[in-house]
Amino acid sequence: MEVSVATGKQKSKRKERKDEFRREYLSRSGKDGKYAQNGPARKASAQEPVASAKDAKLGSAEENNSYNDKPKSGRKKQEIYYPDTKMRKRYQITVIAPLYLDELVRGESVTFRDKVPEKAAPGLAFYQGVKLAADSLRRAGANLEIVIRDAGSFSESPDMLILNRKMDSTDLIIGAVEQHDIPVLATYARKKRINFISALTNYDGWVKDNQYFTMLQPTLKSHCEFIIDDLSEKYAGQNVLLLYRTTSLADDNAALYMLNDLYSEVTFRKLQCNSMPDKELLATALDTTKPNIVVVSIQDPAYADSILSTLSESYPNLHFEIYGMPGWKVMPSLRKPNSYSNLTINITYPFNFEQKGNETISVVTDLFAREFGGVPGEMVWRGYETMMWYGTLQKDYGTIFNNDYTDLSGAPFTKFRIKPRWDRNGSLLYLENKHIYLSTYQGGVHVTK
């Protein structure tokens, strides 16, 4: 189908703290008692293994060692070069999303079946947001041809689009695609020297040496880095309880990212939660004389919610400062009145679509109601924001806008921070949005944004 239409404050300090910690470590050589294994400021030199690596080995899950922003000693990060941008009178942007139109549309008509399949809902919502943004860009004078491709159809899968040369004229690819499509599109974009924006998943497809591949969804490691930064700023030198699970690869990796972070200023105590912990087990790790800081590196919202319930009910007179994973935002208990009154729950998230007083949100909400009916969900906002920002970048800077990623004038909600991701040898992997927000809930009330 073709449609043509005309917080990161802590993160910004991370590099400064890295340099400071490196100098401090070299001066002390790790001999100070403060720098004992798993200590709050124990830092390893570039030639030395992480001091807590053995202690941090939680399970058999394999850590992705390519996710390391610090290259080995003596190795500089590679230079990133882009070709000259091309300014055109009209730009073509290909948007690929799983719409499953073959299952939704009868014959040549555009009449949808009675119920949209669950698998098609995210892609359709993303498309709706893209369309609203395309209309806004057209009214603002942008001359863009936006081509919609249905990744849910075999004939329009990324492999077939490339094989049949359906994207040879495109200047930009935006993909709300599944994991298996990521390396295919990233490889094509690198070959053609055009940008591919992954808008849906934080899966990188093991892409390497590709300055044309950008992930808008921060990696799990980036979320863990943000949590470490926040803990280090607020609770430096204190003990933090880590509730972890080794039965899930993602959970195991999250715990490893926490424990192996070279720039942490807190000390982790660990409690394995492969099975649901009871009050007696929790008592072995808690300090019942004062508030406890707890990181729960478990992705599954339902399982994590059960742990929070156990903490709250078992120790009603004890306060807990909880740090959780980005997927927790769907927990109903976070917004249930008077729930978990003795827990302050902090959750990281990458996109900011719930801003009170934002005029754009009100305008788009009204436009969505008139055109599609109902209230826009997250995927609508993600489609809208992605198209608005990248359509504006393309219009203002041409085919290669990568050197102008700091221009957020076209991004209506999220303060994106696109940065290179390096491997441990200083070689480029890809580009990633590193801007992350922190939401705090207590007693069923959203207290910060």
C-alpha positions as CSV (number, residue, x, y, z in Angstrom):
1,M,0.0,0.0,0.0
2,E,1.4,3.4,-0.9
3,V,0.2,6.7,0.6
4,S,1.8,9.9,-0.8
5,V,1.5,13.1,1.2
6,A,3.3,16.4,0.7
7,T,16.5,13.6,31.9
8,G,19.1,12.8,31.1
9,K,21.0,15.2,33.4
10,Q,22.6,12.3,35.1
11,K,23.5,10.7,31.9
12,S,25.2,13.8,30.6
13,K,27.5,13.6,33.7
14,R,28.4,10.0,33.1
15,K,31.5,10.7,31.0
16,E,32.8,13.2,33.5
17,R,32.4,10.7,36.3
18,K,34.1,8.0,34.3
19,D,37.2,10.2,33.9
20,E,37.1,11.2,37.5
21,F,36.7,7.6,38.7
22,R,39.5,6.4,36.5
23,R,41.9,9.0,37.9
24,E,40.9,8.2,41.5
25,Y,41.4,4.4,40.9
26,L,44.8,4.9,39.4
27,S,45.9,7.1,42.3
28,R,44.7,4.6,44.9
29,S,45.5,1.4,43.0
30,G,42.6,-0.4,44.6
31,K,44.4,-0.7,48.0
32,D,42.1,1.4,50.0
33,G,39.6,-0.7,52.0
34,K,36.8,1.4,50.6
35,Y,37.6,-0.2,47.2
36,A,36.9,-3.8,48.3
37,Q,35.2,-6.2,45.9
38,N,31.7,-5.0,45.1
39,G,32.5,-1.8,47.0
40,P,30.8,1.5,46.2
41,A,33.6,3.0,44.1
42,R,35.7,0.0,43.1
43,K,37.0,0.7,39.6
44,A,39.0,-1.6,37.3
45,S,41.7,-0.4,34.9
46,A,41.2,-1.1,31.3
47,Q,43.6,-4.1,31.4
48,E,42.0,-5.6,34.6
49,P,38.9,-7.7,34.8
50,V,36.0,-6.2,36.7
51,A,36.6,-7.0,40.3
52,S,33.1,-8.1,41.0
53,A,32.7,-10.2,37.8
54,K,33.0,-13.5,39.5
55,D,30.7,-12.6,42.3
56,A,28.2,-11.1,39.8
57,K,27.9,-14.3,37.7
58,L,24.3,-15.1,38.4
59,G,23.5,-17.8,35.9
60,S,24.4,-19.3,32.6
61,A,22.9,-16.4,30.6
62,E,25.5,-15.0,28.2
63,E,26.3,-11.3,28.6
64,N,26.5,-9.2,25.5
65,N,30.1,-8.0,25.9
66,S,29.9,-5.7,22.9
67,Y,27.9,-3.3,25.0
68,N,30.7,-1.4,26.5
69,D,31.1,2.3,26.0
70,K,34.7,2.3,27.2
71,P,37.3,1.0,24.8
72,K,40.3,-0.9,26.0
73,S,43.3,1.1,27.0
74,G,45.3,2.6,24.1
75,R,42.5,2.2,21.6
76,K,40.6,5.2,20.4
77,K,37.1,5.2,19.2
78,Q,36.9,5.1,15.5
79,E,35.9,8.2,13.6
80,I,32.5,8.3,12.0
81,Y,32.3,9.7,8.5
82,Y,29.1,10.5,6.5
83,P,28.8,11.4,2.9
84,D,27.6,14.9,1.9
85,T,23.9,15.3,2.4
86,K,21.6,15.8,-0.6
87,M,18.9,18.4,-0.5
88,R,15.9,17.5,-2.7
89,K,12.7,19.2,-3.7
90,R,10.8,16.1,-2.6
91,Y,11.9,13.3,-0.2
92,Q,10.6,9.8,-0.1
93,I,10.3,8.1,3.3
94,T,9.4,4.5,3.6
95,V,7.5,3.4,6.7
96,I,7.4,-0.4,7.3
97,A,5.0,-1.7,9.9
98,P,3.1,-5.1,10.4
99,L,-0.4,-4.1,9.3
100,Y,-1.7,-7.6,8.1
101,L,-3.9,-5.9,5.6
102,D,-4.4,-9.3,3.8
103,E,-6.4,-10.4,6.8
104,L,-8.1,-7.1,7.5
105,V,-9.4,-6.1,4.0
106,R,-11.9,-7.9,1.8
107,G,-10.9,-7.9,-1.9
108,E,-10.3,-4.4,-3.2
109,S,-12.4,-2.6,-0.6
110,V,-10.9,-1.0,2.4
111,T,-13.7,-2.2,4.7
112,F,-12.1,-3.7,7.8
113,R,-13.4,-6.9,9.3
114,D,-15.4,-6.7,12.5
115,K,-12.4,-7.1,14.9
116,V,-8.8,-6.2,14.4
117,P,-6.5,-9.1,15.3
118,E,-4.3,-8.4,18.3
119,K,-1.1,-8.9,16.2
120,A,-2.2,-6.1,13.8
121,A,-3.2,-3.5,16.5
122,P,0.3,-2.0,17.2
123,G,1.2,-1.6,13.5
124,L,-2.1,0.0,12.7
125,A,-1.8,2.4,15.6
126,F,1.7,3.3,14.5
127,Y,0.4,4.0,11.0
128,Q,-2.4,6.2,12.4
129,G,0.2,8.3,14.2
130,V,2.3,8.5,11.1
131,K,-0.6,9.7,9.0
132,L,-1.5,12.4,11.5
133,A,2.1,13.6,11.5
134,A,2.2,13.4,7.7
135,D,-0.8,15.7,7.5
136,S,0.8,18.1,9.9
137,L,4.1,18.2,7.9
138,R,2.2,18.8,4.7
139,R,0.4,21.7,6.2
140,A,3.8,23.1,7.4
141,G,5.1,23.0,3.8
142,A,7.2,19.8,3.9
143,N,7.3,18.1,0.5
144,L,7.4,14.4,1.5
145,E,6.3,11.3,-0.2
146,I,5.5,8.8,2.6
147,V,5.3,5.2,1.4
148,I,3.6,2.7,3.7
149,R,4.7,-0.9,3.5
150,D,3.0,-3.8,5.2
151,A,5.6,-6.0,6.9
152,G,2.7,-8.4,7.7
153,S,2.4,-9.3,4.0
154,F,4.9,-11.7,2.4
155,S,5.1,-9.5,-0.7
156,E,6.0,-6.4,1.4
157,S,8.3,-8.0,3.9
158,P,11.7,-6.3,4.1
159,D,13.4,-9.2,2.2
160,M,10.9,-9.0,-0.6
161,L,11.1,-5.2,-0.8
162,I,14.8,-5.4,-1.2
163,L,14.7,-8.3,-3.6
164,N,12.2,-6.5,-5.8
165,R,14.0,-3.1,-5.5
166,K,10.9,-1.4,-4.0
167,M,13.0,0.9,-1.8
168,D,15.6,1.9,-4.3
169,S,14.3,5.5,-4.5
170,T,13.7,6.0,-0.7
171,D,15.7,8.5,1.3
172,L,14.8,7.2,4.7
173,I,13.4,4.0,6.2
174,I,11.4,4.1,9.4
175,G,10.6,0.6,10.7
176,A,8.2,-0.5,13.4
177,V,9.3,-4.0,12.7
178,E,10.0,-7.2,14.6
179,Q,13.4,-8.4,15.6
180,H,14.2,-10.6,12.7
181,D,13.8,-7.7,10.3
182,I,16.4,-5.5,12.0
183,P,19.6,-6.9,10.5
184,V,18.0,-7.1,7.1
185,L,17.1,-3.4,7.0
186,A,20.2,-2.2,8.7
187,T,22.4,-4.0,6.2
188,Y,20.4,-2.5,3.3
189,A,20.6,1.0,4.8
190,R,24.3,0.8,5.2
191,K,24.8,-0.4,1.6
192,K,22.6,2.4,0.2
193,R,24.0,5.0,2.7
194,I,20.5,6.0,3.9
195,N,19.2,6.1,7.5
196,F,17.2,3.3,9.0
197,I,15.3,4.2,12.2
198,S,14.1,1.3,14.4
199,A,11.1,2.7,16.2
200,L,9.6,-0.3,17.9
201,T,12.2,-2.6,19.6
202,N,15.5,-2.2,21.5
203,Y,16.8,-5.4,19.8
204,D,20.0,-4.6,17.8
205,G,20.2,-7.7,15.7
206,W,23.9,-7.8,16.4
207,V,24.5,-5.0,14.0
208,K,28.0,-3.7,13.9
209,D,29.9,-0.8,12.1
210,N,26.7,0.8,11.0
211,Q,26.3,4.6,11.4
212,Y,23.1,4.5,9.4
213,F,21.2,2.4,12.0
214,T,19.5,4.2,14.8
215,M,17.5,2.6,17.7
216,L,15.0,5.0,19.3
217,Q,14.2,2.4,22.1
218,P,17.2,2.5,24.5
219,T,18.8,-0.8,25.3
220,L,18.3,-2.6,28.6
221,K,21.9,-1.8,29.4
222,S,21.2,1.9,29.0
223,H,18.3,1.7,31.4
224,C,20.5,-0.1,33.9
225,E,23.2,2.6,33.5
226,F,20.6,5.3,34.2
227,I,19.5,3.5,37.4
228,I,23.1,3.2,38.5
229,D,23.6,6.9,37.9
230,D,20.5,7.8,39.8
231,L,21.5,5.6,42.7
232,S,25.0,6.9,42.7
233,E,23.9,10.5,42.9
234,K,21.3,10.0,45.6
235,Y,22.7,7.1,47.7
236,A,26.5,7.1,47.2
237,G,28.2,4.8,49.7
238,Q,25.0,3.0,50.8
239,N,23.9,-0.6,50.5
240,V,21.4,-1.5,47.9
241,L,19.5,-4.8,47.8
242,L,19.3,-6.4,44.3
243,L,16.4,-8.9,43.8
244,Y,17.3,-10.8,40.6
245,R,16.3,-13.9,38.6
246,T,18.5,-16.2,36.5
247,T,15.6,-18.1,34.8
248,S,15.2,-15.4,32.2
249,L,18.0,-14.2,29.9
250,A,16.8,-10.6,30.0
251,D,16.6,-10.6,33.8
252,D,20.0,-12.2,34.2
253,N,21.5,-9.7,31.9
254,A,19.9,-6.8,33.7
255,A,21.4,-8.0,37.0
256,L,24.8,-8.4,35.3
257,Y,24.7,-4.9,33.9
258,M,24.0,-3.6,37.4
259,L,26.7,-5.6,39.2
260,N,29.4,-5.1,36.6
261,D,28.9,-1.3,36.1
262,L,32.3,0.2,36.7
263,Y,31.0,3.6,37.8
264,S,28.6,2.6,40.5
265,E,29.0,4.3,43.9
266,V,26.7,1.9,45.8
267,T,27.3,-1.6,47.2
268,F,24.9,-4.4,46.0
269,R,23.7,-7.2,48.3
270,K,22.0,-9.9,46.2
271,L,19.0,-12.1,46.8
272,Q,18.0,-14.7,44.1
273,C,14.2,-14.7,43.4
274,N,13.9,-17.6,40.9
275,S,11.0,-18.6,43.1
276,M,8.8,-16.1,44.9
277,P,10.6,-15.0,48.1
278,D,8.6,-15.2,51.4
279,K,8.9,-12.9,54.4
280,E,11.5,-15.2,56.1
281,L,13.8,-15.2,53.0
282,L,13.5,-11.4,52.6
283,A,14.4,-10.9,56.2
284,T,17.8,-12.4,55.6
285,A,18.6,-9.5,53.2
286,L,16.7,-6.5,54.6
287,D,17.7,-4.0,57.3
288,T,14.5,-3.7,59.4
289,T,15.9,-0.7,61.3
290,K,15.7,1.8,58.4
291,P,14.3,2.4,54.9
292,N,15.7,-0.1,52.3
293,I,16.8,0.7,48.8
294,V,15.9,-2.1,46.4
295,V,16.5,-2.8,42.8
296,V,14.3,-5.4,41.2
297,S,15.9,-6.5,37.9
298,I,13.0,-8.5,36.8
299,Q,11.2,-7.7,33.5
300,D,7.9,-9.6,33.9
301,P,5.5,-7.0,35.4
302,A,3.2,-9.7,37.0
303,Y,6.1,-11.5,38.7
304,A,7.6,-8.2,39.8
305,D,4.3,-7.0,41.1
306,S,4.0,-10.1,43.3
307,I,7.4,-9.4,44.8
308,L,6.3,-5.8,45.5
309,S,3.1,-7.1,47.2
310,T,5.2,-9.4,49.4
311,L,7.5,-6.6,50.5
312,S,4.6,-4.2,51.2
313,E,2.4,-6.7,53.1
314,S,5.2,-8.4,55.0
315,Y,6.8,-5.2,56.3
316,P,4.0,-2.6,56.4
317,N,6.0,-0.3,58.8
318,L,9.1,-0.4,56.7
319,H,9.7,2.0,53.8
320,F,11.2,0.8,50.5
321,E,12.7,2.8,47.7
322,I,12.2,0.6,44.7
323,Y,13.9,0.8,41.3
324,G,12.2,-1.3,38.6
325,M,12.4,-2.1,34.9
326,P,10.8,-0.1,32.0
327,G,8.2,-2.7,31.3
328,W,6.6,-2.1,34.7
329,K,4.6,0.9,33.5
330,V,1.7,-1.5,32.6
331,M,1.3,-2.6,36.3
332,P,-2.3,-1.7,37.3
333,S,-1.2,-1.5,41.0
334,L,0.9,1.6,40.2
335,R,-2.3,3.6,39.7
336,K,-4.6,1.8,42.2
337,P,-5.6,4.1,45.0
338,N,-3.7,3.5,48.3
339,S,-1.7,0.6,46.9
340,Y,1.8,0.0,48.3
341,S,1.7,3.1,50.5
342,N,5.1,2.1,52.0
343,L,6.8,1.7,48.6
344,T,8.2,4.5,46.5
345,I,8.5,2.9,43.0
346,N,10.8,4.4,40.4
347,I,10.5,3.2,36.8
348,T,12.6,4.2,33.8
349,Y,11.0,4.9,30.4
350,P,12.2,6.3,27.1
351,F,9.2,8.3,25.7
352,N,7.3,11.1,27.2
353,F,3.7,11.2,26.0
354,E,1.9,12.2,29.2
355,Q,2.8,15.9,29.5
356,K,0.1,18.0,31.2
357,G,-0.4,21.3,29.4
358,N,1.3,20.2,26.1
359,E,-0.7,21.9,23.4
360,T,0.4,19.4,20.7
361,I,-1.1,16.5,22.8
362,S,-4.4,18.2,22.9
363,V,-4.4,19.0,19.2
364,V,-3.4,15.5,18.1
365,T,-5.9,13.9,20.5
366,D,-8.7,16.0,18.9
367,L,-7.5,15.1,15.4
368,F,-7.3,11.4,16.2
369,A,-10.9,11.4,17.6
370,R,-12.2,13.1,14.5
371,E,-10.4,10.9,12.0
372,F,-10.2,7.5,13.7
373,G,-12.4,7.7,16.8
374,G,-11.4,7.0,20.3
375,V,-8.3,8.0,22.3
376,P,-4.7,7.6,20.9
377,G,-2.6,5.0,22.7
378,E,1.2,4.8,23.0
379,M,1.9,3.4,19.5
380,V,-0.1,6.3,18.0
381,W,2.1,8.7,19.8
382,R,5.2,6.9,18.8
383,G,4.2,6.9,15.2
384,Y,3.3,10.6,15.3
385,E,6.5,11.7,17.1
386,T,8.8,9.5,14.9
387,M,7.4,10.9,11.7
388,M,7.3,14.5,12.9
389,W,10.9,14.5,14.0
390,Y,12.4,12.6,11.1
391,G,10.2,14.4,8.6
392,T,11.5,17.7,9.9
393,L,15.1,16.6,10.0
394,Q,14.9,15.4,6.4
395,K,13.2,18.6,5.3
396,D,15.7,20.8,7.0
397,Y,19.0,18.9,6.5
398,G,18.5,16.6,3.6
399,T,19.3,12.9,3.2
400,I,22.1,12.8,5.8
401,F,21.0,14.6,8.9
402,N,23.1,12.6,11.4
403,N,25.4,15.5,12.2
404,D,22.3,17.5,13.2
405,Y,20.7,15.0,15.6
406,T,20.8,17.7,18.4
407,D,18.1,19.6,16.6
408,L,14.9,18.6,18.5
409,S,12.7,21.3,17.1
410,G,10.6,18.7,15.3
411,A,10.3,16.3,18.2
412,P,7.1,17.4,20.1
413,F,7.4,15.3,23.2
414,T,10.7,13.3,23.8
415,K,14.1,14.9,24.2
416,F,16.0,12.4,22.2
417,R,19.7,12.0,22.7
418,I,21.2,10.0,19.8
419,K,24.7,8.7,20.6
420,P,27.0,6.1,19.1
421,R,27.2,2.7,20.8
422,W,30.7,1.4,20.8
423,D,32.2,-2.1,21.5
424,R,35.0,-2.6,23.9
425,N,37.6,-2.0,21.2
426,G,36.3,1.4,20.4
427,S,34.6,0.2,17.2
428,L,31.2,1.6,16.3
429,L,28.2,-0.6,16.6
430,Y,25.2,1.7,15.8
431,L,23.4,4.8,17.0
432,E,21.1,4.7,20.0
433,N,18.7,7.0,21.8
434,K,20.2,7.4,25.3
435,H,17.7,9.8,26.8
436,I,15.7,8.1,29.6
437,Y,13.1,9.5,32.0
438,L,12.2,8.4,35.5
439,S,8.7,8.0,36.8
440,T,7.9,7.8,40.5
441,Y,4.7,6.3,42.0
442,Q,3.6,6.0,45.6
443,G,0.3,4.9,47.0
444,G,-1.3,4.7,43.6
445,V,-0.3,8.2,42.7
446,H,2.1,9.3,40.0
447,V,4.2,11.8,41.9
448,T,6.8,12.8,39.3
449,K,7.3,12.7,35.5
